[in-house]
């Protein structure tokens, strides 16, 4: 019975997915638990595992192609059906299987390489010429009834015709002596053979992704083509999701913005002391952002009205605090969440943020790790940005923007002295947060930054 491998819904906001890479090809045997393909969602890249065994008979969505939820990606058939000639397979009426054939597993994101050959076949190398040593017969075998009865996968048959290999001379290594692709490759010395031109044209390959940037910096996109033609860059699933969500936020949420400047001198002093002690104990190095996150969590406990969202005819105030941390990754921005943050120590927060950020840049986060955020913190201080206004991450009601800590002349007791200052910006949903409430929250964050010992109590 034919089994349709369909595009699953891998996250609550996913409407379509992109096939990043096929891990199985037409004619390959699939066992229970095998990973079939890598799928890019709006949040992460996932691998799909098979819960049925059989043979990949058709691949309907090429690498780089997009498909909506429930669309058929490929067709899996059992051994008996796969052994039949291709004509018999195309006449069989496919029967869809339940969507739960597959389950998501988080893996490292990979970007499809641009290709000019059909993605349903392996990349082709030139067939050896007459001057090269030949290890296989090159006389094409006529398609007789006996040849058609030979047990071979559809892909193996096409490769045999393209390379002039007589299937009758090959002993198959597949189930029941079936000839598969690797048998053809082994016979011609491991050199992949081109597939006949009758293959359907591939979907347009996406533009190559820019090389990954260092862990502390995001990829800023491809360099402009100086003196050349304009370049069309297709939207990735992540980029399209960012565009849709932020457009919705900016056009449906009434933003207003507040700024305060905080003295960061005490924060930098205590961070230096804590890190010196950490080197001798657990070894964890604290960042400025770790202290900022802890200050936000403590401030929300004092001003819980900010920890809420607008829900049509009422406001919902969250019972828990979940801090979404903005992390720049190749191709966009993601916001994994520190869940149940109020119950976590500074050390726990620091370690969790490091883990989330590292796995975000590797594309290894699970969709569930983006859920339950109640406020977002975005820090561009490492990029030398002094101050900025961030766009709210819906359905949250506020996002805190952190600028660079810089040395400035400040007035202390009537004298101008050097000081360390940092800009704190708060973007608020005016349907939920009024100016006075936003100011009270931002003032509390400032108080904790200027008196960081309060966060360690």
Steps between C-alpha positions, in 0.01 A plus 500: 500500500635841402572734790499875442767688693332834575628835626430490876415794724817530707415822688188684605563788258619292204294521177757362257844343504806481277671174407861583586647162407379151414679239710347218296476485120271324253565125518650512851379261765341668803496329837301599807686782677693616192523875445339579164542874448595826667216755519544870575210647695443857612699427817755226440621228264369157585558143381208268430524137609311214335267273694440275199739301287508479125665658199492862384309476172453872426630833628250774418663803667861566403764637735438871555131457415223620730181315591196584709393294801362165386649514149656174376880513498575146384342157455615192689408152374558153637754259359257318271375818339849644462611189313237550229582691179450877524189484279324277750595734784354806332171323442458403866262727688688656792339477840606774742625399840443692827722802553651342809729283283761760578630675806731804529851473636713812550820499293757742377369722223647443155444718198436339162776543248403658169463235233457494127418129480163350599495451876323165465827339390859503631737765367638374170864448409610450138489137384851365421601547136639233271856597595434430869504149650156347476380244752144456378344400168391802298264326259143605589276205570169497312189543715356150479231333705773311689675827585176651625453203735837562667452630853643854500404837643377770257814707560726198441326435166555860387866493603550169318357639176709817527825307549427210265498240777320169449286443809508124436873503578456652846430322828279726713581578861153631588213308664434171319795555263360830373745722305536844655699815419810398696530181292525706180752739657709209628510341153629817332765561764303724736458778243145637512323466164287778348126446489329527157369841404144375534506596867267793586672837542592590857347779701707821479793473740521767770778753508805376694495603865780724626777335699429478874632791703691466830289387795482847652386670179214422261543456127414838354398371158682463167726778378347718228598417146715800409479574131283197435130433471250525783465177691170330585510334843209272577349526847582215733223366721661680797530831312138482381379427854697795639355727232142388562517520881670838520273651237203379704657640817578842358162542327271359771674584829506867614865538600642767726860533613682587822872549566711529815876520545648284776835516675672173410813552711387287796376228267838474327680492837288221648516303174880510519494376861248224428693375198823488699329278756330293228839412348596330827168315540251405228686675215197678353575849367216750543417746224347846540185360339469237775463779756259692273277193470501448876408867550207467257372188677516668843340819365205303358435358845472856633297634203301196374267716285768493227503119503175477303341504154190642330236240416216672315255609770727439798862496620671179611766533769744211486544286811859413403789704362654383174778720362549481122865570419566643152780302331638599159546196274587457137206627299305666779418526868357242740373539856539186716341526844631468856194336654390529863769766528400634841603172662851500349824637644742724314723198439213293358394787273856553376551133415160466334549807281840373383348163412198651319712747304752236392232258383307782330802581283538131416130462417448241775220663700167321534177687419392465865800710606342807337171470690370680811700821471341793690756778430798534263849643558705614199860608561697670221770634728758259356454669161572849634137615479441768764118493500212362290126433506405135450176363352279304742500122461125415493301407699729649768440856622861620535855460375811642670783633280854523642771721351875498541666582832715801422715745692353850522561819695250516787439747780553367854476738796535796269810367327539351152651151525520199266221247539361184337148538364256269319174591325190297593213519252149361551247452219148453640158394371285795608191276515660320795767729646446869578786748515519505879504120522772477235704768678467316833625177344789667317593688820512170687734351237724807533503471879615137485773574244634782714477282814584152365552352845121505539476238226720259692283495812 
